[in-house]
Amino acid sequence: MPESARARADKQQDLTRVRAERDDLRSQAQLLARIVQVLKIENHQLKEADTNLRGQLAAQGAVRDLTQRPRT
């Protein structure tokens, strides 16, 4: 195989490898973006639940909120 044909074949193999790696990284980035969205939704839901529970505790009045106590 002449040198220029071999060099072209090597470049083609490199290009194929780089494209496959790019596609894999793109898929991973899309998966991570979906995971971030799910975590944002879950975080929002947990914050709402925390707010609701704190409101319920405050409404009961008999339970002292220890998170608001003065530090010594």
Secondary structure, 3 states (H helix, E strand, C coil): CCHHHHHHHHHHHHHHHHHHHHHHHHHHHHHHHHHHHHHHHHHHHHHHHHHHHHHHHHHHCCCCCHHHCCCC
